[in-house]
Amino acid sequence: SADHIIQTVANFYNVKVSDLKGQRRLKQLVRPRHVAMFLVRSHTDHSFPEIGRMFGGRDHATVQHACKKIRSLVQRDIDIRSAVQTLQRSLGR
């Protein structure tokens, strides 16, 4: 479920679920939040607007941007690729 994915990402990055869903734009929160949005989109049937609502009422375009950004980073950044693969394994995907 989306809540399970968000909890798993929060634990992996050692941040609070409330921070992932909150409005703060600290660098140490943005990447985990984007990864969480990407994984929720990849592993559930939730729409971009639904995912935006889960993450503090964000716009659907924000979720689209996050998914596109992580998809792009997975292609060229070994650290992000490794983190996403580790998270996907821990989610049983």
C-alpha positions, 0 to 999 in steps of 0.5 A, a space after each residue: 500500500 502507499 502508506 507502507 511504501 512511504 513508511 519504508 522510504 522514511 525508515 530507509 532515509 531516516 526521516 519522519 513520515 510527517 516530514 515526507 508528507 509535510 511542506 518543508 523543502 529541505 534538501 535532505 527531505 526533497 530526495 526521499 519525498 521524490 523517491 517515495 512519490 516515484 515508488 507509490 506511482 510505480 507500485 500502486 494504481 494511485 493517480 498523480 492527483 491522489 499521490 499529491 494529496 497523500 504528500 501534503 496536498 501537492 499539485 499533480 504536476 509536482 508528482 509528475 516532476 518527481 517521478 520524471 526526475 527519479 526515473 532520469 536519476 536512476 538512469 545516470 546516478 548509481 547512488 539513486 539507482 542503488 537506493 531505489 533497487 534496495 527499497 524495491 527489494 524491501 517492498 518485495 517488488 
